[in-house]
Amino acid sequence: MTIDLVRSARKEFFNTGTVLQSYLYRTDGDLECLIGDGCRLRIVKGAYLESEKIAYPSKADVDRKYLEQAKKLLVRGRYPAIASHDAAIIDELKRFVASRGIDRKSFEWQMLHGIRRDLQRELLDEGFNVRVYLPFGEAWYPYFTRRLAERPANVLFILKSLFAK
């Protein structure tokens, strides 16, 4: 349904884009469809707990799909957004960008405000575009706590990042 809404909205509002979650089995098909439409896309691993019926259960599978899909976006996407705080994934994608001669300004990295500031600075210093994501508004706290409750491992990740220089 979301993909249909995006495709419909793009008829009137060309810059409409969406976010795809790599951990969902359906994402490969959605990615192909939306790249073909020239849609702006943001790729994320996916943060919510989902049934094994619709999502890859293992981190290794999610990481593998994320890398495949991010590489496809870097080659064929229209100014894609690569959302990750994972240094190993970012390093792999930086090597891919260099090996393919992809312009560092033809896409952007996206990260949450306050998380991996060191990595944000490093990417900027290397000439990449970086966008910082900051949830705000009346519902920011419920959003934040829901994200933490869905994946308790996120708590440790966030705490480590908050106290890193």
Secondary structure, 3 states (H helix, E strand, C coil): CHHHHHHHHHHHCCCCEEEEECCECCHHHHHHHHHHCCCEEEEECCCCCCCCCCECCCHHHHHHHHHHHHHHHHHHCCCCEEECCCHHHHHHHHHHHHHHCCCCCCCEEEEECCCCHHHHHHHHHCCCEEEEECCCCCCHHHHHHHHHHHCCHHHHHHHHHHHCC
